[in-house]
């Protein structure tokens, strides 16, 4: 479904996706990324437990598998982020679409920040913040306070502050 929706997004040239197409694209990527994010969390938890037990043989196998999941996560995130930057954000005309795509951009940078380390994590976090702030500026000016996309943005921005920046006060 991801491949099909990517084709739909790319064939429209400068034409904006319909609400239904936009939602299908989002759901397609959410399904693909969600399973891997869950796998990564589980495997990381197992890695910690095995490490604390001193099972180094298990830990090395688990690290290898975690690395494979991280490669898949990176590839998926890079794919949607490239699509957002090259087609979706530039072709967005309505405030709703702009906020939707910028929120999506922030979400996928946040997913990268969940497992990246060092400079890569810092870059992903900064990109998340930029995308969410851009979306928020438009949302505050042009969307109703009860608009579902604006509310979703507020929620995800809060998750970002809490989980990535470890800032419960700002969340």
Secondary structure, DSSP 8 states (H G I E B T S, - for coil): -HHHHHHHHHHTTT----HHHHHHHHHHHHHHHHHHHHHHHHHHHHHHHHHHHT-HHHHHHHHHHHHHHHHHHHHHHHHHHHHIIIIIHHH--SHHHHHHHHHHHHHHHHHHHHH--HHHHHHHHHHHHHHHHHHHHHHHHHS-TT-HHHHHHHHHHHHIIIIIS--TTT-
